[in-house]
Amino acid sequence: MLKFENAPKKATNLSLNARVLEMAREMGMNVSQTVDALLAAEVKRRYWERWNEDNKEAIAEYNARIAREGLPLAKYRSF
């Protein structure tokens, strides 16, 4: 599982659109915090996208088995 909370911060240099940066500052936005949150979300999205691609054959085989044999404990389901 991906967890980024409480990880140490590291200084870095970014090139950002000057007008967007100016407006963000005028709005009182914490640019560092905003970029950190958006980057974390994109990293998670791409991680799971890659994981799904890397595991698509296993997922397809599992789904085919469930379609063929049904759920292992289906007889105990109450819904």
N, C-alpha and C positions, 0 to 999 in steps of 0.2 A: 504494500500500500504506500502511496506517496504521501508523505507528511512534511510540510515545509514550516510548520509553526515552530517557534522558538529556535530556529536556525540562526547562526550568527550572520550579521550583515557584513557586506564587503563593498568597499568603495569602488566605483567604476565610472567610466566616462561614456556619455551617451550624446549622440547628435540628434536633437529634436527640432521640430519645426518652431522657429522663433516666435511666430505669431500665436501658435497654440500654447506655447510655454508662457508667453506674456499673459494671455487670457486666463490660463490656469492659475497663475500667481495672483492676478487681479481678483479671481473668484475665491482666493484663499485656499486653494487646493494644496495638499501635500503631494508634490509631484513624485517624490521618491516612493512614498507609500502607495500611490496610485499605480505607478509603473510596476512596482514589486507585485502587487495583487494581480494586475492584468497579465504579467509575465508568468506568474505561478499558474493562473488559470489556463493559459495557452500551453504551458509545459504539460500540465495534467491532460489536457485534451489530446495533444499529440502523442503522449505516452500511451493512453488508452486506445487511440487510433492505431498505433503501431502494434500494441498488444493484440488487438482484435485481428489485424492483418496476419500477424505471426501465428495466431492460433485458429485461423478460420477453418482449417481442415479438421482439427479436433472438435471444434464447435459443431461443424456440419455433421461429423460422424456421430456425435452425441445426440444431436437433434434427430438424426435418422433412426438411431436406436430407440429413442423415446417414441417416435412415431410408429415404429415397427412393434415394439414390445410394451409400450405404455410406461407410466411411471412406476418405479419399483414398489412403492408403498401406497399405490392408488386405492387399494381396497380399504384402507384405513382412513381415507379422507372423508370428512363430514360436510364438505361443501362441493 
